[in-house]
């Protein structure tokens, strides 16, 4: 009888252990939705209570109405697609370049010593200043916006990968070396795998910066994209259209960031995750 009780007890206790975690997640989602609802309510009725003119801060319903108008008359979806394409291209190319340079400099201290001053100078130089130059070189195409995004995305990915490669446990490298591993195997099995968490940390930062880079390029010399709609709305004094463009740009950044988080969870599924509750 004791054996039956012992076997049955895990089945009884399991739901009790699962319920608190489920409730915690439900509370988190409910709290987040409540914050969103309060924000939208304040946006809808706040300007009226403060007697704020619509050209300064339009109501939320007015922005939604303008979004519907732009969807049907200003080809909002097409502009959103152009910006999303530029963000993905700039993010992808900048990340690959940052990964390659970070690995190369991490494996070669001499190369880092020679090239780091120039890379630092490139990072310090304001990226906005490059946008007009790229437009002069490449015209009013998607390429100047992608190049600005590449410049902004490159550095955080590169510096994270470089730091991770430099801090690889030497004992692990020596252990694999004793097993007659080649240099390529050491890199793939130890150095690159150790750098993956830092790489995804850099990619998270870069995913938001890519949107900034593309927007800067479109503001300086764009005839398509959400940045162009932003400038067009500002030129017409249409504050609601400006808010629509800002919201669409924010959505683009959120989707890019979510894609990075999804990929990180698939690749780094073996790493433990922090609990939601700190108790």
Secondary structure, DSSP 8 states (H G I E B T S, - for coil): -HHHHHHHHHHHHHHHHHHHHHHHHHHHHHHHHHHHHHHHHHHHHHHHHTT--TTTS--HHHHHHHHHHHHHHS-HHHHHHHHHHHHHHHHHHHHHHHHHHHHHHHH-HHHHHHHHHHHHHHHHS-HHHHHHHHHHHH-SSSHHHHHHHHHHHHHHHHHHHHHHHHT--HHHHHHHHHTT--HHHHIIIIIHHHHHHHHHHHHHHHHHHHHHHHHHHHHHH-SSSHHHHHHHHHHTT-HHHHHHHHHHHHHHHHHHHHHHHHHHHHHTTTS----S---
